[in-house]
């Protein structure tokens, strides 16, 4: 289920909306002022890496090192 973030052009309220699929379209309204003048925000997401299967794992997802001793 995709989750998209929107912002109201009228009152600047940010809100999330759930969709059944990426191709679903629905008319959206601001939860604060009920305006339909909204725009979709570019959302960033984070991902953490787990074990690679041989016991080594990194505690940060930004590099491929097995430890963060070399991270700055």
Buried (B, 14 or more C-beta within 10 A) or exposed (E): EEEBEBBBEBEEBEBEBEEEEEEEEEEBEBEEEEBEEBEEEEEEEEEEEEEEEEEEEBEEEEEEEBEEEEEE
